[in-house]
C-alpha cells in the first residue's frame, strides 16, 4: 500500500470558520479535511490530516513523515514566517513539500511576505482559500505518484 500524503496544519488553523472569516473564509478545518479526503480519493491517494498549535509537535510530525509519508502538504500558519526549525525538518525529510496558504500572503502585511517553508517547498499555493489544499493534492499526485 502506498504511503499517505501528510497534510499538516499549524497554529490557529483549528479556528478556521470563526477567525477572521473575511480573510480565511467560513469553512472549518473539518470542511477542509473532508474536501481534501474527497480529492485525494479521486486521485487514488490517501492522506493523514493533522493540526497543531505547537511548533515542536509540527516538527515531530515532519520528522515522522520522512519514513511514513509520500509527501507533505503544509500550511504552517504563522510558523511559516518564523520557524527555522520547521525549515530544517522539511529539508531533512527529503520528501516533496507543497506550501499552502489560504490567503494571498503577498497582499498582506510585509512580515508575511517571507516564508522559511518556501526554501524547502517544490511549490507554493496561496490565495485560493480552502481550494488550495485540493490544488496541492493535484500537484502532489504528480510529484509522489501512487506506486
C-alpha positions in Angstrom: 0.0 0.0 0.0 1.3 3.5 -0.9 2.3 5.8 1.9 -0.1 8.7 2.6 0.4 12.3 1.9 0.7 14.1 5.2 -1.4 17.3 5.3 -0.1 19.3 8.2 -1.6 22.5 9.6 0.0 24.8 12.1 -1.2 27.3 14.7 -4.7 28.8 14.7 -5.9 26.7 11.8 -8.2 25.0 14.2 -10.0 28.4 14.3 -11.0 28.3 10.6 -14.6 29.4 10.0 -14.6 31.7 13.0 -11.2 33.5 12.9 -11.3 36.5 10.5 -13.6 34.9 8.0 -13.2 37.9 5.7 -9.6 36.7 5.2 -9.7 33.0 5.8 -13.3 32.1 4.8 -16.1 30.4 6.6 -15.1 26.8 6.0 -13.9 25.0 9.1 -10.9 22.7 9.4 -13.3 19.8 9.3 -14.6 21.1 6.0 -11.1 21.3 4.7 -10.3 17.8 5.8 -13.5 16.5 4.0 -12.7 18.3 0.8 -9.1 17.1 0.9 -10.2 13.5 1.6 -12.6 13.6 -1.3 -10.0 15.0 -3.7 -7.4 12.5 -2.5 -9.8 9.6 -3.2 -10.4 10.9 -6.7 -6.6 10.9 -7.3 -6.0 7.5 -5.7 -4.1 9.0 -2.8 -4.5 8.5 0.9 -4.0 11.4 3.4 -3.0 11.8 7.0 -4.5 15.2 8.1 -3.3 16.9 11.3 -3.3 20.2 13.0 -1.3 21.6 16.0 -0.8 24.8 17.7 2.7 23.7 18.9 5.9 24.2 16.9 7.7 21.1 18.4 4.7 18.8 17.6 4.7 20.1 14.0 8.4 19.4 13.7 7.9 15.9 15.1 5.3 15.2 12.5 7.6 16.4 9.7 10.3 14.1 11.0 7.8 11.2 11.2 6.8 11.9 7.6 10.3 11.0 6.4 9.6 7.3 6.8 5.8 7.3 6.8 4.7 9.6 4.0 5.0 10.0 0.3 4.9 13.8 0.5 3.9 16.8 2.7 1.4 19.5 2.2 2.0 22.1 4.8 0.1 25.1 5.9 2.4 26.2 8.8 0.3 29.2 9.6 2.4 31.9 11.4 5.3 29.4 11.8 5.8 29.9 8.0 7.3 33.3 8.8 9.3 32.5 11.9 10.5 28.9 12.2 13.9 27.8 11.0 13.2 24.6 12.9 10.3 23.8 10.6 12.6 24.6 7.6 15.3 22.3 8.9 12.8 19.5 9.5 11.4 19.8 6.0 14.9 19.8 4.5 15.8 16.6 6.4 12.6 14.9 5.4 13.7 14.6 1.8 10.2 14.5 0.5 8.2 16.6 -1.9 6.7 19.6 0.0 3.9 21.9 -1.1 3.3 25.0 0.9 -0.3 26.2 1.2 -1.8 29.5 2.4 -5.5 30.3 2.4 -4.9 34.0 1.8 -2.5 35.6 -0.6 0.3 36.3 1.8 1.9 38.8 -0.7 -1.2 41.1 -0.4 -1.0 41.3 3.4 1.4 42.7 6.0 5.0 42.8 4.9 6.1 40.4 7.6 4.0 37.7 5.9 6.0 38.1 2.6 8.9 36.0 3.8 8.5 32.2 4.2 11.0 29.9 5.6 8.9 27.0 4.3 9.4 28.1 0.7 13.1 27.2 0.8 12.1 23.5 1.2 9.0 23.5 -1.0 8.6 22.3 -4.6 5.9 24.9 -4.9 3.6 27.4 -3.1 -0.2 27.8 -3.4 -1.7 30.9 -1.9 -4.8 33.0 -2.2 -7.3 30.4 -3.3 -8.8 29.7 0.1 -9.6 26.1 1.0 -9.4 25.1 -2.7 -5.6 25.5 -2.2 -5.5 22.1 -0.5 -7.2 20.4 -3.4 -4.8 22.1 -5.8 -1.9 20.9 -3.7 -3.2 17.4 -3.9 -3.4 17.6 -7.7 0.3 18.7 -7.7 1.3 16.1 -5.2 -0.3 13.4 -7.3 2.3 14.2 -10.0 5.2 14.6 -7.5 4.6 11.5 -5.4 2.6 9.2 -7.7 0.9 6.1 -6.4 3.1 3.0 -7.0 
